Amino acid sequence: MSGRSQPILPGAAIGVLGSGQLGRMFAIAARQMGYRVHTFSPETDTPTGQVSDVEIAASYSDLDAVRKFAQGVAAVTFEFENVPAACVEAAAAFVPVRPGGAVLHVTQNRLREKTFLASNGFPTTVFAPVRREADLTPALAATGLPAILKTASSGYDGKGQAKVASVDEASRAFADCGSQEMIAEGFVDFELEFSVVLARGLDGSFAHWGVIQNQHKHHILDLSLAPARMNAQATNRAVDIARALAEKLELIGVLCIEFFLTKKGDILVNELAPRPHNSGHLTINASRTSQFEQQLRAVCGLPLGSTEFFSAAAMVNLLGDLWRNGEPNWPAACALPDVKLHLYGKIEPRPGRKMGHLTALAETADIAAQTVLLARGKLQPVI
């Protein structure tokens, strides 16, 4: 067996490209299992860096710094997918990067991602490329109106996208986004949004946490609950799609697939994220193996862990808006015995910024959702 097929054992250092909350929770899981963690990003005193052994602050375009970083670890993973390809290639010259550059290439660009899905027979909404303003009319003719216009790259949490009902609206949205490459997608009249978070190991093994239902506010995930309110047939169909996608991508690591369930009962793939995902945070408290421990196991070539749930669960995001009247009332939320608090170590709370989350466990997902929403409501400071 080649060195890259051998398991990476506790005591080794794992490198993380990126330094946000996903890297923080990965680092916590890794250190619990005896690994060291090195993080690389342009910032210092980051959520990941605060709990890592080594924090390197350098630009992703500083390839000499990337090479030096890679030579100090046994493998590299990432906590966000917009890492430049040259950075990944520089690291991969020295150690395994998991998931690999080919997965990043597909998922970094929405147009590439949708083309990959459609060309491989995965169900997705109708879409068309928009590279210049003249493309808008034929693109919207293909998708129908209303449509969703999105930047092809770098958008998240609703940034860089707009719902448009006419060519004139689309022209304004295109200009507002700097006339960069975009994708037009048919509007989906969905019954619910859900995700499947999965892991695929170095040996091709597959694990998943079932179907997680998601609710958004202002394009930002607000509430996730598991199990989702979906029938067994739809659940099994989604998991089958997830498994097939992981195999087609030859994934090693964790992948989140965001889906729509339409009012007609169809399942459509919306987006891919080749990393742990906000909707999977509830696995930290509710499952035998969290998505972050599973990422570590996959990246290190260890056997994947059990994804059995202890109970139903729900999670709510804590955005910077909660701080607008002062420090949130943490004791009030923590007084609820089935609620767990997770904060990300971010210094400055800003509106819309993810500062942490709450998770509740209960007999049913609906009860868990009621509990965790009640807990968040108690966080408002008394004025």
C-alpha positions in Angstrom: 0.0 0.0 0.0 1.2 3.5 -0.7 1.8 5.9 2.2 -1.3 7.9 1.2 -3.5 4.8 1.7 -2.3 4.2 5.3 -4.3 5.6 8.2 -3.1 8.7 9.8 -2.9 8.0 13.5 -3.6 10.1 16.6 -0.6 12.3 17.5 -0.3 13.5 13.9 -1.0 17.1 12.9 -3.9 17.9 10.5 -4.0 21.1 8.5 -7.1 23.1 8.0 -7.4 25.7 5.2 -9.8 28.3 6.6 -10.4 29.4 10.2 -14.1 30.0 10.9 -16.5 28.1 13.1 -16.5 24.9 11.0 -12.8 24.6 11.5 -13.2 25.4 15.2 -15.6 22.5 15.8 -13.4 20.2 13.6 -10.4 21.2 15.7 -12.2 20.4 19.0 -13.2 17.0 17.6 -9.7 16.3 16.4 -8.0 17.3 19.7 -10.4 15.1 21.6 -9.1 12.2 19.6 -5.4 13.1 20.2 -4.6 14.9 17.0 -2.9 18.3 16.6 -4.5 20.9 14.4 -2.8 23.6 12.4 -4.9 26.3 10.7 -4.1 28.5 7.8 -6.0 31.7 6.8 -5.3 35.4 6.3 -6.6 36.3 9.8 -5.4 35.9 13.4 -7.3 35.1 16.7 -9.8 33.2 14.6 -12.5 30.8 15.8 -10.3 27.9 14.6 -7.0 29.4 15.7 -8.2 29.9 19.2 -8.5 26.1 19.7 -5.7 25.0 17.3 -2.1 24.1 18.2 -0.7 26.4 15.4 -2.3 29.3 13.6 -0.7 30.5 10.5 -1.7 33.9 9.1 -0.9 34.3 5.4 -2.7 34.8 2.1 -4.0 31.8 0.2 -2.1 33.2 -2.7 1.2 33.0 -0.8 2.1 29.6 -2.2 5.5 29.5 -0.4 3.6 29.8 2.9 1.1 27.1 1.8 4.0 24.7 1.0 5.7 25.3 4.3 2.3 24.8 6.1 1.7 21.5 4.2 5.1 20.2 5.1 4.2 20.5 8.8 1.1 18.3 8.7 0.1 14.8 7.7 -3.0 15.8 5.7 -5.0 18.9 4.8 -8.7 19.5 4.8 -10.7 22.7 4.6 -13.6 24.4 6.2 -14.8 26.4 3.3 -14.7 25.6 -0.4 -13.5 28.9 -1.9 -9.8 28.0 -1.5 -7.9 28.9 -4.7 -7.0 25.9 -6.8 -3.4 26.9 -6.8 -3.4 26.8 -3.0 -4.8 23.2 -3.0 -2.3 22.1 -5.6 0.6 23.5 -3.6 -0.5 21.6 -0.5 -1.3 18.4 -2.4 2.3 18.2 -3.7 3.3 17.2 -0.1 0.3 15.6 1.7 -3.2 14.3 0.9 -5.8 17.0 0.6 -9.3 15.6 1.4 -11.7 16.2 -0.2 -9.5 16.8 -3.2 -9.1 19.5 -5.8 -11.4 17.9 -8.3 -14.3 18.1 -5.7 -13.5 21.7 -5.0 -13.4 22.5 -8.7 -16.9 21.3 -9.2 -18.4 22.9 -6.1 -16.7 26.3 -6.2 -18.8 27.4 -9.2 -22.5 27.1 -9.3 -22.6 26.8 -13.0 -20.0 24.1 -13.0 -21.9 22.4 -10.2 -25.3 22.4 -11.9 -23.7 21.2 -15.2 -22.0 18.4 -13.3 -25.3 17.4 -11.7 -27.3 17.5 -14.9 -24.8 15.8 -17.0 -24.6 12.9 -14.5 -28.4 12.5 -14.3 -29.0 14.0 -10.9 -32.3 15.9 -10.5 -32.0 19.6 -10.4 -34.0 22.7 -11.4 -33.7 24.0 -15.0 -30.8 26.5 -15.3 -28.9 28.5 -17.9 -25.6 30.4 -18.0 -25.5 34.2 -17.9 -22.0 35.5 -18.8 -23.1 38.8 -20.4 -26.2 40.9 -20.3 -27.3 39.6 -23.8 -27.6 36.1 -22.2 -30.4 37.2 -19.9 -33.3 37.0 -22.3 -32.6 33.5 -23.6 -31.7 32.3 -20.1 -34.9 33.5 -18.6 -36.8 32.1 -21.6 -35.3 28.7 -20.7 -36.0 28.9 -16.9 -39.3 30.7 -17.0 -40.3 33.5 -14.7 -39.9 34.1 -11.9 -36.3 32.9 -11.7 -33.4 33.1 -9.3 -30.3 34.8 -10.6 -27.1 33.9 -8.7 -23.4 34.7 -9.0 -21.6 31.7 -10.3 -19.0 31.9 -7.5 -18.4 33.2 -4.0 -22.0 33.7 -2.9 -23.4 32.3 0.4 -26.2 33.0 2.8 -28.2 34.6 0.0 -25.4 37.0 -1.0 -25.1 37.5 -4.7 -28.5 36.3 -5.6 -31.9 37.8 -6.4 -35.4 36.6 -7.4 -36.4 38.3 -10.6 -39.7 38.5 -12.4 -38.7 40.3 -15.6 -35.7 40.8 -17.9 -35.5 44.4 -16.6 -35.2 43.2 -13.0 -32.6 40.7 -14.1 -30.6 43.4 -15.9 -30.5 45.4 -12.7 -29.5 42.4 -10.6 -26.8 41.5 -13.1 -25.4 45.1 -12.9 -25.6 45.2 -9.1 -23.4 42.1 -9.0 -20.8 43.7 -11.2 -21.8 42.0 -14.4 -19.9 38.9 -13.4 -20.7 35.3 -14.5 -24.0 34.2 -13.1 -26.5 31.4 -13.4 -30.2 31.7 -13.9 -32.3 29.0 -12.2 -36.0 28.1 -12.4 -37.9 29.1 -9.3 -38.8 26.1 -7.2 -42.2 26.1 -5.4 -41.0 23.8 -2.7 -42.8 22.0 0.1 -39.7 22.1 2.3 -35.9 22.4 2.2 -33.7 19.7 3.6 -30.2 18.4 3.6 -28.3 15.2 3.7 -25.0 15.4 5.5 -22.8 12.4 4.6 -19.3 11.0 4.9 -17.3 8.8 2.6 -14.2 7.1 3.8 -10.9 6.3 2.1 -12.1 2.7 1.6 -15.4 3.9 0.0 -17.5 3.3 3.1 -20.5 5.5 3.4 -22.4 7.0 6.4 -25.1 9.6 6.7 -27.4 11.3 9.3 -30.7 10.8 7.5 -32.6 13.8 6.4 -32.4 17.1 8.2 -35.2 19.7 7.6 -34.1 23.4 7.2 -35.9 26.7 7.6 -34.3 29.9 6.4 -34.8 33.6 7.3 -33.5 36.3 4.9 -31.6 33.5 3.1 -29.7 32.5 6.2 -30.3 29.1 7.9 -32.4 29.7 11.0 -33.7 26.3 12.2 -32.8 22.7 11.5 -34.6 19.7 12.8 -34.0 16.0 12.6 -35.6 13.8 11.6 -37.3 15.9 8.8 -41.0 15.8 8.3 -40.7 13.5 5.3 -42.1 10.1 4.4 -39.8 7.1 4.2 -40.0 6.9 0.4 -38.7 10.5 -0.1 -36.1 10.0 2.6 -34.7 6.8 1.0 -34.7 8.5 -2.4 -32.6 11.4 -1.0 -30.1 9.1 0.7 -29.7 7.1 -2.6 -29.0 10.3 -4.5 -26.5 11.4 -1.8 -24.7 8.1 -1.9 -24.5 8.2 -5.7 -23.2 11.7 -5.7 -20.5 10.9 -3.2 -19.3 8.0 -5.3 -19.4 10.0 -8.5 -17.3 12.8 -6.9 -15.0 10.1 -5.5 -15.3 12.1 -2.2 -13.1 11.5 0.8 -14.5 13.5 3.6 -17.9 15.1 4.5 -20.4 16.5 2.0 -23.7 18.3 2.6 -26.3 18.1 -0.2 -29.1 20.7 0.0 -32.3 19.6 -1.5 -35.8 20.8 -2.3 -38.9 18.7 -1.9 -41.4 20.2 -4.3 -45.1 20.4 -3.8 -45.5 17.7 -6.4 -43.3 15.4 -4.4 -40.2 15.6 -6.6 -36.7 15.8 -5.0 -34.2 18.3 -6.5 -30.6 18.9 -5.7 -30.0 22.6 -4.9 -26.4 23.0 -3.8 -23.3 21.0 -2.7 -20.9 21.8 0.2 -17.9 19.5 0.4 -17.4 20.0 4.2 -19.4 20.0 7.4 -22.5 22.1 7.2 -24.5 24.4 9.4 -27.5 22.0 9.3 -25.3 19.2 10.7 -24.3 21.1 13.8 -27.0 19.2 15.8 -25.1 16.0 15.3 -22.6 17.2 17.9 -25.1 16.6 20.7 -27.6 14.3 19.1 -25.5 11.6 17.4 -22.9 9.1 18.4 -20.5 10.6 15.9 -20.7 14.3 15.0 -20.1 15.5 11.4 -16.8 17.0 12.6 -15.4 13.8 14.1 -16.6 12.0 10.9 -14.7 14.5 8.8 -11.6 13.7 10.9 -12.1 10.0 10.5 -12.5 10.2 6.8 -9.6 12.6 6.3 -7.3 10.3 8.4 -8.4 7.0 6.7 -10.0 5.7 9.9 -13.2 3.7 10.0 -16.3 5.9 10.0 -18.3 6.2 13.2 -21.9 5.3 14.0 -24.4 8.0 13.0 -27.1 6.7 15.2 -29.1 9.5 16.9 -29.7 9.5 20.7 -33.0 11.4 20.1 -34.7 13.8 17.9 -33.0 17.2 17.8 -33.3 20.8 16.6 -30.8 23.6 16.2 -31.2 27.4 15.9 -28.5 29.8 14.7 -27.5 32.7 16.9 -26.8 35.8 14.8 -25.1 39.0 15.7 -28.5 40.7 15.8 -29.0 39.2 19.3 -26.4 41.5 20.7 -28.2 44.7 19.5 -29.4 45.5 23.1 -26.3 44.2 24.9 -24.9 40.8 25.9 -27.5 38.0 25.5 -28.9 36.5 28.6 -26.9 33.2 28.6 -28.1 31.9 32.0 -31.7 32.1 30.9 -31.1 29.8 27.9 -28.8 27.5 29.8 -31.5 27.1 32.5 -33.4 24.8 30.0 -31.9 21.4 30.8 -32.2 19.9 27.3 -30.5 22.9 25.6 -26.8 23.1 24.7 -25.0 26.3 23.9 -22.2 26.6 21.3 -20.4 29.9 20.7 -17.7 30.4 18.1 -15.3 32.9 19.7 -16.0 35.7 17.2 -15.1 39.0 18.8 -17.5 41.4 16.9 -21.2 40.6 16.6 -22.7 42.0 13.4 -26.2 41.7 12.0 -26.5 38.5 10.0 -23.1 37.1 11.3 -23.3 33.6 12.7 -22.0 33.9 16.3 -23.1 30.5 17.6 -26.0 28.1 17.9 -28.3 26.3 20.3 -29.3 22.6 20.1 -32.1 20.9 21.9 -32.8 17.2 22.3 -36.3 15.8 22.7 -38.6 12.9 22.0 -39.7 14.4 18.7 -38.2 17.0 16.3 -41.2 19.3 16.8 -40.8 19.3 20.6 -37.0 19.9 20.1 -37.8 22.8 17.8 -40.2 24.4 20.3 -37.6 24.1 23.1 -34.7 25.5 21.2 -36.8 28.5 19.9 -38.0 29.1 23.4 -34.3 29.1 24.6 -33.3 31.6 21.9 -36.2 33.8 22.9 -34.9 33.9 26.4 -31.6 35.3 25.2 -32.9 38.8 24.6 -31.4 41.0 27.4 -33.8 42.6 29.8 -33.7 46.4 29.2 
